[in-house]
Amino acid sequence: MGSRQVTSWQGKNITVAGLGVSGISAARALAGLGASVTVVDGGDGEGHRAKAAELGELGISVRLGDAETLPEGTDLVVTSPGWKPGSPLFEAAAKAGVDVVGDVEIAWQLRGVRPGRKPAEWLAITGTNGKTTTTQMLASILRAAGLKTAAVGNIGTPIIDVVLGEEEYDVLAVELSSYQLHWAPSVRAHSAAVLNLAPDHLDWHGSMEAYAADKGRIYEGNTVACVYNVADPATERLVEEADVEEGCRAIGFTLGAPGPSMLGVVDGILVDRAFVENRQKNAQELAEVADVNPPAPHNIANALAAAALARAFGVAPRAVRDGLRDFRPDAHRVAYVDEVGGVAYVDDSKATNTHAAEASLAAYEPVVWIAGGLAKGATFDELVQKSAKRLRGAVLIGADRALIAEALARHAPEVPVVDLDRTDTGAMLAAVREAARLAEPGDTVLLAPACASMDMFANYNERGDAFADAVRELAAESA
């Protein structure tokens, strides 16, 4: 699937779907380039009307309360990432022969708009888990190499704002979700990585096959390297199916010793056997495992993927090491909180699905696991089967905790389980106290919910903050 390249936006009738951050960014940018822009949104609350008033001052029309009818004369629809492909607005566009694209596609088409500026190359990253961390690691490595870069896409500043902004960049570290890739048919990265594939967002994509196909779009047209996960054969299959530029190479990353055209780990050292002379015999030392923060297995894999993309762009080994040393992970991503009574407390509230929780649990042993929340249709049998031997105990919270309790009863009946039937503000403190009761010195109490947070908290950040506050209260009581 492709998208018709727009050579001039002057006078084009553009419909933007959604008044979110990316929708507003696209509307402002395209209006500034001379397009006639109408934003449609199904909401009609006070916040919606305030945003509409601001856009109205820029000459942008906003239609609230109706996100299903295609405005007459529309030449192109620009969607926010979360809108489902089967939305009535898009069905109407298809009947009218009107393309639907996302803000990432628009950013790609706008790269050459500013005169006298060479468009920055894109190093792109997707995967079910680890995208944000890997993108931030990559940006840190690129900065250590002296390159002007930014982490963009499904992270931070809208990508259109970066492409059209005053700053000029050498290369961009671009995080792309499956939603964004679905709506970005023309993007052609310098190099790209798919970190892993596990069932997620299937309600949006309709099937695992459709989800994987959208992830695989990130490899289309790559010019230098398609980076895949040796431990996840589905990512290599996506490389095999991709239509890439002549000479583009498949580059694997592995937590084991790497073969030729791979990056991996040997005796605690991250090594490169892909971007070296005579890769059949030679390997280049890049960094030590201890340079990765935190040095959990899934995070070492993230570091190897980031290093592979940086090396594909010609970055020197020392910059890989320095960039990894400089990197600091975001809050609530395998974040050490404190040690109380010889027990470590780790916050991985960002582990909102089973794949992420499995990676988090694999980094510690023995573990008292705090889990639960909104399951989003997930099942937990495979997660519990793989993690059972690590569990000292489990404390379950949230709306769908019974699903996890049932999986534990089936596959880890010997593991003691505390079922907390409460959703008040003191629930997390109660969970931490129950976990402390189950834990022994040397254990880790790990918040890795494997579920979304919105049943009890505004978001995973608030959930993680509640956990950290509870640990600090426990520490104060123990002092």
C-alpha positions as CSV (number, residue, x, y, z in Angstrom):
1,M,0.0,0.0,0.0
2,G,1.3,3.5,-0.8
3,S,0.2,7.0,-0.4
4,R,0.0,9.7,-3.1
5,Q,2.8,12.2,-2.4
6,V,1.4,15.7,-2.0
7,T,3.7,18.1,-3.9
8,S,1.8,21.3,-2.8
9,W,-0.5,21.8,0.2
10,Q,-1.7,25.1,-1.0
11,G,-5.5,25.0,-1.3
12,K,-5.8,21.3,-0.4
13,N,-8.9,20.4,1.6
14,I,-7.6,18.4,4.6
15,T,-9.7,16.7,7.2
16,V,-7.9,15.9,10.5
17,A,-9.4,13.2,12.6
18,G,-9.1,14.0,16.3
19,L,-8.3,16.9,18.6
20,G,-5.4,15.1,20.3
21,V,-1.7,16.2,20.4
22,S,-0.8,14.7,17.1
23,G,-4.1,16.0,15.4
24,I,-3.6,19.5,16.5
25,S,0.1,19.4,15.4
26,A,-0.9,18.2,11.9
27,A,-3.7,20.8,11.7
28,R,-1.4,23.7,12.6
29,A,1.3,22.5,10.2
30,L,-0.9,21.9,7.2
31,A,-2.8,25.2,7.7
32,G,0.6,27.0,7.9
33,L,1.4,25.5,4.5
34,G,-1.7,26.9,2.9
35,A,-4.1,23.9,3.2
36,S,-7.8,24.4,4.1
37,V,-8.1,22.3,7.3
38,T,-11.1,20.9,9.1
39,V,-10.7,19.0,12.3
40,V,-13.5,16.6,13.3
41,D,-13.9,15.1,16.8
42,G,-16.8,13.2,18.4
43,G,-16.4,15.0,21.7
44,D,-18.1,18.3,22.5
45,G,-16.9,19.0,26.1
46,E,-15.5,22.2,27.5
47,G,-11.9,21.1,26.7
48,H,-12.8,20.3,23.1
49,R,-14.4,23.7,22.7
50,A,-11.4,25.5,24.1
51,K,-9.1,23.7,21.7
52,A,-11.5,24.5,18.8
53,A,-11.4,28.2,19.7
54,E,-7.6,28.2,19.6
55,L,-7.5,26.5,16.2
56,G,-10.2,28.8,15.0
57,E,-8.0,31.8,15.5
58,L,-5.6,30.2,13.0
59,G,-8.3,29.8,10.4
60,I,-8.8,26.1,11.1
61,S,-12.4,24.9,11.1
62,V,-13.4,22.4,13.9
63,R,-16.5,20.2,13.8
64,L,-17.4,18.8,17.2
65,G,-19.8,16.1,18.1
66,D,-19.6,14.3,14.7
67,A,-16.5,12.2,13.8
68,E,-18.3,10.0,11.3
69,T,-19.3,12.2,8.4
70,L,-16.6,13.1,5.8
71,P,-16.6,16.8,5.1
72,E,-17.5,17.6,1.5
73,G,-14.6,18.2,-0.8
74,T,-12.0,16.4,1.3
75,D,-8.8,15.7,-0.6
76,L,-7.0,13.8,2.2
77,V,-7.8,12.6,5.7
78,V,-5.1,12.8,8.4
79,T,-5.8,10.6,11.4
80,S,-4.5,10.4,15.0
81,P,-2.9,7.0,15.6
82,G,-5.6,5.4,17.8
83,W,-8.5,5.7,15.4
84,K,-9.5,2.2,14.2
85,P,-9.3,1.4,10.5
86,G,-13.0,0.5,10.4
87,S,-14.1,3.9,11.7
88,P,-17.1,5.3,9.7
89,L,-15.1,8.4,8.7
90,F,-12.5,6.2,7.0
91,E,-15.1,4.0,5.4
92,A,-16.6,7.1,3.9
93,A,-13.2,8.2,2.7
94,A,-12.6,4.9,1.0
95,K,-15.9,5.1,-0.8
96,A,-14.9,8.6,-2.0
97,G,-11.4,7.5,-3.1
98,V,-9.7,9.7,-0.5
99,D,-6.5,8.5,1.2
100,V,-6.2,8.2,4.9
101,V,-2.8,8.7,6.5
102,G,-1.3,9.5,9.9
103,D,0.8,12.3,11.3
104,V,4.0,10.2,10.8
105,E,3.2,9.9,7.1
106,I,2.7,13.7,6.9
107,A,6.0,14.3,8.7
108,W,7.8,12.0,6.2
109,Q,6.3,14.0,3.3
110,L,7.2,17.3,4.9
111,R,10.9,16.5,5.4
112,G,12.0,18.5,2.4
113,V,9.7,21.5,2.9
114,R,12.2,23.8,4.5
115,P,14.5,25.2,1.8
116,G,18.2,24.8,2.1
117,R,17.9,22.0,4.7
118,K,19.0,18.5,4.1
119,P,16.3,16.1,5.5
120,A,17.5,14.2,8.6
121,E,17.8,10.4,8.2
122,W,15.4,8.2,10.2
123,L,16.5,5.3,12.4
124,A,13.2,3.7,13.3
125,I,12.2,1.3,16.2
126,T,9.0,-0.7,16.9
127,G,8.1,-3.8,18.9
128,T,5.5,-4.9,21.4
129,N,7.8,-3.8,24.3
130,G,11.0,-1.8,24.9
131,K,10.4,0.8,22.1
132,T,10.7,3.9,24.2
133,T,13.7,2.7,26.2
134,T,15.5,1.6,23.0
135,T,14.7,4.9,21.2
136,Q,16.0,6.9,24.1
137,M,19.2,4.7,24.3
138,L,19.7,5.2,20.5
139,A,19.3,9.0,20.9
140,S,21.9,9.0,23.8
141,I,24.4,7.0,21.7
142,L,23.9,9.4,18.7
143,R,24.4,12.4,20.9
144,A,27.6,10.8,22.3
145,A,28.8,10.5,18.7
146,G,28.4,14.3,18.4
147,L,25.3,14.1,16.1
148,K,22.4,16.4,16.4
149,T,19.4,14.2,17.1
150,A,16.1,13.9,18.9
151,A,13.9,11.0,20.1
152,V,10.5,11.5,18.2
153,G,7.4,9.7,17.0
154,N,5.5,7.8,19.6
155,I,7.4,9.7,22.3
156,G,7.7,13.3,23.3
157,T,7.3,16.1,20.8
158,P,5.0,15.4,17.8
159,I,7.2,14.4,14.9
160,I,5.7,17.0,12.5
161,D,6.8,19.8,14.9
162,V,10.4,18.4,14.9
163,V,10.5,18.1,11.1
164,L,9.2,21.7,10.6
165,G,10.9,23.3,13.6
166,E,13.8,25.7,13.7
167,E,16.4,23.0,14.8
168,E,18.2,21.1,12.1
169,Y,19.1,17.5,12.8
170,D,21.5,15.0,11.4
171,V,19.4,11.9,12.3
172,L,16.2,11.2,14.2
173,A,15.6,8.3,16.6
174,V,12.0,7.5,15.7
175,E,9.7,5.3,17.8
176,L,6.8,4.0,15.9
177,S,3.7,2.2,17.2
178,S,1.8,-0.4,15.2
179,Y,-1.0,2.2,14.8
180,Q,1.4,4.8,13.4
181,L,2.9,2.3,11.0
182,H,-0.5,1.3,9.7
183,W,-1.1,4.9,8.7
184,A,2.4,5.6,7.3
185,P,2.7,3.7,4.0
186,S,5.5,5.9,2.4
187,V,8.0,6.0,5.3
188,R,11.4,4.6,4.2
189,A,13.9,4.6,7.1
190,H,17.7,4.5,6.8
191,S,17.6,1.5,9.1
192,A,15.0,0.0,11.4
193,A,14.4,-2.5,14.2
194,V,11.6,-4.7,15.4
195,L,12.4,-5.6,19.0
196,N,9.9,-8.3,19.6
197,L,6.4,-9.4,18.7
198,A,3.7,-10.6,21.2
199,P,-0.1,-10.3,21.1
200,D,-1.2,-6.7,21.8
201,H,-3.8,-4.3,20.5
202,L,-5.6,-7.1,18.7
203,D,-8.9,-5.4,19.2
204,W,-7.6,-2.6,17.0
205,H,-5.8,-4.7,14.4
206,G,-8.3,-7.5,14.3
207,S,-5.7,-10.4,14.3
208,M,-2.1,-11.2,15.3
209,E,-1.3,-11.5,11.6
210,A,-2.5,-7.9,10.9
211,Y,-0.7,-6.6,13.9
212,A,2.6,-8.2,12.8
213,A,2.1,-7.0,9.2
214,D,1.8,-3.4,10.4
215,K,4.9,-3.8,12.6
216,G,6.7,-5.2,9.6
217,R,6.1,-2.1,7.5
218,I,8.9,-0.4,9.4
219,Y,11.4,-2.5,7.2
220,E,9.9,-1.4,3.9
221,G,12.5,0.5,1.8
222,N,15.3,0.3,4.4
223,T,18.6,1.3,2.8
224,V,21.3,0.0,5.2
225,A,20.1,-2.4,8.0
226,C,17.0,-4.3,9.1
227,V,17.6,-5.2,12.7
228,Y,15.8,-8.2,14.2
229,N,15.7,-10.2,17.4
230,V,17.4,-13.6,17.1
231,A,15.3,-14.9,20.1
232,D,12.1,-14.0,18.3
233,P,11.9,-15.7,14.9
234,A,8.8,-13.7,13.9
235,T,10.9,-10.6,13.7
236,E,13.3,-12.2,11.3
237,R,10.4,-13.4,9.1
238,L,9.3,-9.8,8.8
239,V,12.8,-8.9,7.5
240,E,12.6,-11.8,5.0
241,E,9.2,-10.5,3.7
242,A,10.2,-6.9,3.4
243,D,11.0,-5.1,0.2
244,V,14.2,-3.3,0.9
245,E,16.8,-1.3,-1.1
246,E,19.6,-3.3,-2.8
247,G,22.4,-3.9,-0.4
248,C,20.3,-3.6,2.8
249,R,21.4,-6.2,5.4
250,A,19.7,-8.3,8.0
251,I,21.3,-7.7,11.3
252,G,20.5,-9.9,14.3
253,F,20.9,-9.1,18.0
254,T,21.2,-11.9,20.7
255,L,21.9,-12.2,24.4
256,G,24.2,-15.1,23.4
257,A,27.4,-15.1,21.4
258,P,26.8,-13.5,18.1
259,G,27.3,-15.1,14.7
260,P,28.4,-13.1,11.7
261,S,26.1,-10.1,10.9
262,M,24.9,-10.1,14.5
263,L,25.5,-8.2,17.8
264,G,25.6,-10.1,21.0
265,V,27.2,-10.8,24.4
266,V,30.5,-12.6,25.2
267,D,31.8,-12.8,28.7
268,G,29.9,-9.7,29.9
269,I,30.9,-7.7,26.8
270,L,28.5,-6.3,24.1
271,V,30.2,-7.1,20.8
272,D,29.6,-6.4,17.2
273,R,30.1,-9.0,14.4
274,A,28.1,-7.0,11.8
275,F,29.8,-3.7,11.2
276,V,33.4,-4.8,11.2
277,E,35.9,-5.9,8.6
278,N,36.1,-9.7,8.1
279,R,33.0,-10.4,10.3
280,Q,33.6,-14.2,9.9
281,K,36.5,-13.9,12.2
282,N,36.5,-10.5,13.9
283,A,34.3,-8.9,16.6
284,Q,34.4,-5.3,17.9
285,E,33.9,-4.7,21.7
286,L,31.3,-2.0,22.2
287,A,30.5,-1.8,25.9
288,E,30.2,-3.9,29.1
289,V,26.9,-5.3,30.3
290,A,27.5,-3.1,33.4
291,D,27.3,0.0,31.2
292,V,23.6,-0.8,30.6
293,N,21.2,0.7,33.1
294,P,19.5,-1.5,34.4
295,P,21.4,-4.6,33.2
296,A,18.3,-6.8,33.1
297,P,18.3,-9.2,30.2
298,H,15.5,-7.5,28.3
299,N,17.3,-4.2,28.7
300,I,20.5,-5.6,27.4
301,A,18.6,-6.7,24.3
302,N,17.3,-3.1,24.0
303,A,20.9,-1.8,24.2
304,L,22.0,-4.2,21.5
305,A,19.2,-3.1,19.2
306,A,20.1,0.5,19.8
307,A,23.7,-0.2,19.2
308,A,23.0,-2.0,15.9
309,L,21.1,1.0,14.6
310,A,23.8,3.4,15.7
311,R,26.5,1.2,14.1
312,A,24.5,1.0,10.9
313,F,24.6,4.8,10.8
314,G,28.4,4.7,11.2
315,V,28.7,5.5,14.9
316,A,32.1,4.6,16.5
317,P,32.3,1.9,19.2
318,R,33.3,4.4,21.9
319,A,30.1,6.4,21.4
320,V,28.0,3.3,21.9
321,R,29.7,2.8,25.3
322,D,29.4,6.4,26.3
323,G,25.8,6.7,25.2
324,L,24.8,3.7,27.1
325,R,26.6,5.0,30.2
326,D,24.9,8.3,29.9
327,F,21.4,6.9,29.4
328,R,18.9,7.1,32.3
329,P,15.7,5.1,32.0
330,D,12.3,6.8,32.5
331,A,10.5,6.4,35.8
332,H,8.5,3.2,36.3
333,R,10.6,1.1,33.9
334,V,12.3,-1.5,36.1
335,A,13.2,1.3,38.5
336,Y,14.8,0.4,41.8
337,V,13.0,2.1,44.6
338,D,14.6,1.0,47.9
339,E,15.7,-1.8,50.1
340,V,13.8,-2.5,53.3
341,G,14.8,-5.4,55.6
342,G,17.1,-6.9,53.0
343,V,14.3,-7.0,50.4
344,A,14.6,-4.9,47.2
345,Y,11.6,-3.1,45.8
346,V,11.4,-2.5,42.0
347,D,8.8,-0.5,40.1
348,D,8.0,-1.6,36.6
349,S,4.5,-0.2,36.5
350,K,5.1,0.3,32.7
351,A,4.8,-3.5,32.3
352,T,1.2,-3.1,31.2
353,N,1.0,-6.4,29.2
354,T,2.1,-10.0,29.8
355,H,5.1,-9.8,27.5
356,A,6.5,-6.9,29.4
357,A,5.8,-8.5,32.7
358,E,7.5,-11.7,31.6
359,A,10.7,-9.8,30.7
360,S,10.6,-8.0,34.0
361,L,10.1,-11.2,36.1
362,A,12.9,-12.8,34.2
363,A,15.4,-10.3,35.6
364,Y,14.9,-11.3,39.3
365,E,14.7,-14.3,41.5
366,P,13.1,-15.0,43.9
367,V,10.2,-12.5,43.4
368,V,7.1,-11.5,45.3
369,W,5.0,-10.3,42.4
370,I,2.5,-7.5,42.6
371,A,0.2,-7.8,39.6
372,G,-3.3,-7.0,38.3
373,G,-5.4,-4.2,36.8
374,L,-7.3,-4.2,33.5
375,A,-6.4,-7.3,31.4
376,K,-7.4,-5.8,28.0
377,G,-8.4,-9.3,26.9
378,A,-5.1,-10.9,27.8
379,T,-4.6,-14.4,29.2
380,F,-2.0,-15.2,31.8
381,D,-1.3,-18.9,31.6
382,E,1.8,-18.7,29.5
383,L,3.2,-15.9,31.7
384,V,2.7,-17.8,34.9
385,Q,4.0,-21.0,33.4
386,K,7.3,-19.3,32.4
387,S,7.7,-17.4,35.6
388,A,6.4,-19.8,38.3
389,K,9.8,-21.1,39.4
390,R,10.8,-17.5,40.3
391,L,7.9,-16.7,42.5
392,R,8.0,-16.5,46.3
393,G,4.5,-15.2,46.3
394,A,2.0,-13.0,44.6
395,V,-0.2,-10.1,45.6
396,L,-3.1,-9.4,43.3
397,I,-4.9,-6.1,42.8
398,G,-7.3,-4.5,40.4
399,A,-10.4,-5.4,38.4
400,D,-9.1,-8.5,36.5
401,R,-7.0,-10.0,39.3
402,A,-9.1,-13.2,39.3
403,L,-7.7,-14.0,35.8
404,I,-4.2,-14.0,37.2
405,A,-5.3,-15.9,40.4
406,E,-6.8,-18.6,38.2
407,A,-3.6,-18.9,36.1
408,L,-1.5,-19.2,39.3
409,A,-3.9,-21.9,40.7
410,R,-3.4,-23.9,37.5
411,H,0.3,-23.5,37.0
412,A,1.8,-22.5,40.3
413,P,-0.5,-23.9,43.0
414,E,2.4,-23.9,45.5
415,V,2.9,-20.2,45.3
416,P,1.1,-18.3,48.1
417,V,-1.4,-15.7,46.7
418,V,-2.9,-12.7,48.5
419,D,-6.1,-11.4,46.7
420,L,-6.7,-7.8,47.6
421,D,-10.4,-7.0,47.0
422,R,-10.1,-3.2,47.3
423,T,-9.6,-0.3,44.9
424,D,-9.3,2.6,47.4
425,T,-6.3,4.9,47.6
426,G,-4.8,2.7,50.3
427,A,-4.8,-0.4,48.2
428,M,-1.2,-0.1,47.0
429,L,0.1,0.4,50.6
430,A,-1.8,-2.7,51.6
431,A,-0.3,-4.6,48.6
432,V,3.2,-3.5,49.5
433,R,2.7,-4.6,53.2
434,E,1.4,-8.0,52.1
435,A,4.3,-8.4,49.7
436,A,6.8,-7.5,52.5
437,R,5.1,-10.2,54.7
438,L,5.7,-12.8,52.0
439,A,9.3,-11.7,51.1
440,E,12.5,-13.0,52.7
441,P,15.9,-11.2,52.8
442,G,17.4,-11.4,49.3
443,D,14.1,-11.4,47.5
444,T,12.7,-8.7,45.2
445,V,9.2,-7.3,45.5
446,L,8.3,-6.4,41.9
447,L,5.5,-4.3,40.7
448,A,5.0,-5.7,37.1
449,P,1.2,-5.6,36.8
450,A,0.9,-7.2,33.3
451,C,-2.3,-5.1,33.1
452,A,-3.4,-1.5,32.3
453,S,-3.9,0.8,35.3
454,M,-7.1,2.7,34.5
455,D,-9.3,0.7,36.8
456,M,-7.6,2.2,39.9
457,F,-5.2,4.9,38.7
458,A,-5.1,7.7,36.1
459,N,-2.2,6.0,34.3
460,Y,0.8,3.7,34.9
461,N,2.8,6.7,36.2
462,E,0.4,7.3,39.0
463,R,0.3,3.6,39.8
464,G,4.1,3.5,40.0
465,D,4.2,6.6,42.2
466,A,1.7,5.0,44.6
467,F,4.0,1.9,44.8
468,A,7.1,4.1,45.5
469,D,5.2,6.1,48.1
470,A,4.1,2.9,49.8
471,V,7.7,1.5,49.8
472,R,8.9,4.8,51.4
473,E,6.2,4.5,54.1
474,L,7.2,0.9,54.8
475,A,10.9,2.0,55.0
476,A,9.9,4.8,57.5
477,E,8.0,2.3,59.6
478,S,10.9,0.0,59.6
479,A,13.5,2.6,60.5
